Amino acid sequence: MPEPLQRELDKLSVPLQRLMKDLPLRWVKIANIHLTLKFLGPVSPQQVEQVSQRVAALAAETPPLEVHISQLGAFPSAAAPRVLWAGLHTPPELGRLQESVEREMVALGLPAERNPFRPHLTLARVRREHRQANIKRISELLADAQINPPQPARLETLALFSSDLKPGGSVYTPLIRSTLTGQ
């Protein structure tokens, strides 16, 4: 994420963390927050090379994209939250980029995504040991949370990351970064 968007996420996340400090949530470190266009799952070294080439080609066709945080929400729903997220207001080009990434990855033999694309940034995950009262409180606090006037940020990079699940959370390692240079 670009630094301005990381600052906005920090301004949004820190007060929420204070409000929800006694609730069973695992917060994502701001530096680890990212916008996922396509989750690939396990891939071979040969596939990584193919994916890298396709990602670079798509980045060359796509201009930088202006986005801003537009809402807070939860998956699968606010009444039954498992993931807390910040939703993004995005230009139509992001949807087209995501569709192109999906199409290219399926052409490489990777599984198709079953769920529709919803541009969001994961802020926290509800721990499994929650109680129903906690879920209700999380929903209430999320509904009351305010988003400051949106500050636009430019997405300028398309990246391929490897993700390793560790006890302290996921560790993301960039395998390739391609600058969005399209017109």
Buried (B, 14 or more C-beta within 10 A) or exposed (E): BBEEBBBBBEEBBEEBBEBBEEBBBEBBEBEBBBBBBBEBEEBEEEBBEBBBBBBBEBBEEBBBBBBBBBEBBBBEEBEEBBBBBBBBBBEEBBEEBBEBBBEBBEEBEBEEBEEEBEBBBBBBBBEEEBEEEBBEBBBEBBEEBEBEEEEEBBBBBBBBBEBEEEEEEEEBEEBBBBEBEEE
